[in-house]
Structures are given as structure tokens and as C-alpha cells.
Amino acid sequence: MQFCPKDGSILIPQKKGKTVKMKCPKCRYSSKKKEDLTIKEEIKADRGIEVVDKKVEILPKIKAECPKCKNNQAYYWFLQTRSGDEAATQFFKCTKCNYTWRNYG
């Protein structure tokens, strides 16, 4: 690894024809001598990407009966659906069947 004598940045090899010169990406310093470098990149094919199709709920839970399936636990959140001087609307989502309902409070 080589560093720029002006600002200390890492010099990056740039190919021009058959010659390779080391250049600074910040100040555009370029080495005067031609470098005999080999640029290699290794890609490891054995790394797999695992796609997980799972939704994670981050909402708090409360004891509330679902009107659809009668489950007794639901996620809840508040949302200001009307003007700012009125109470917020409380929403519920069943943990079992995902049915959503609201409480106007």
C-alpha cells in the first residue's frame, strides 16, 4: 500500500494503456515512475445470501378481544386522525388473525 506524499491518502492504481500509475483520489497527485503492479480481486462464491420472509412486529401488546376470531391479545398504537385538539385514535391488530380495528376513545 502506498500513500500520497502531499495529503497522506491511499494511492489508487490507475491503468493507462499498458502502464499503471499510482494516483491520489483527493489531490490528483500522480507518481512519476511507472509501477509494475498486478491488480487482483478475489470473489468468494461460497457466500450465500439468505432471504428471510418473516415480519417482525415491534408494536406493544395488550389484552383486547378480537371482534373477528375472539383472540384475547392484540398489538396497539395511537394515531392522530382528526384535528390536533381532539383525542388520538387507538388502533388494534390481532396477534392471531391480523384483523385491524380501532377505538375512537
RARA-V184158 format. One record per backbone hydrogen bond with DSSP energy under -0.5 kcal/mol. CO is the residue of the C=O (numbers start at 0). NH is the residue of the N-H. If there is no record, write none. Layout:
# RARA-V184158
co=CO nh=NH
co=CO nh=NH
This chain:
# RARA-V184158
co=1 nh=10
co=3 nh=7
co=8 nh=3
co=9 nh=24
co=11 nh=22
co=13 nh=20
co=15 nh=18
co=18 nh=15
co=19 nh=34
co=20 nh=13
co=20 nh=22
co=21 nh=30
co=22 nh=11
co=23 nh=27
co=28 nh=23
co=34 nh=19
co=34 nh=36
co=37 nh=39
co=40 nh=42
co=41 nh=43
co=42 nh=44
co=43 nh=46
co=45 nh=47
co=47 nh=49
co=48 nh=50
co=49 nh=51
co=50 nh=52
co=51 nh=53
co=54 nh=56
co=59 nh=75
co=61 nh=63
co=61 nh=73
co=65 nh=69
co=70 nh=65
co=72 nh=94
co=73 nh=61
co=74 nh=92
co=75 nh=59
co=76 nh=90
co=78 nh=80
co=78 nh=88
co=82 nh=85
co=88 nh=78
co=88 nh=90
co=89 nh=102
co=90 nh=76
co=91 nh=100
co=92 nh=74
co=93 nh=97
co=98 nh=93
co=100 nh=91
co=102 nh=89
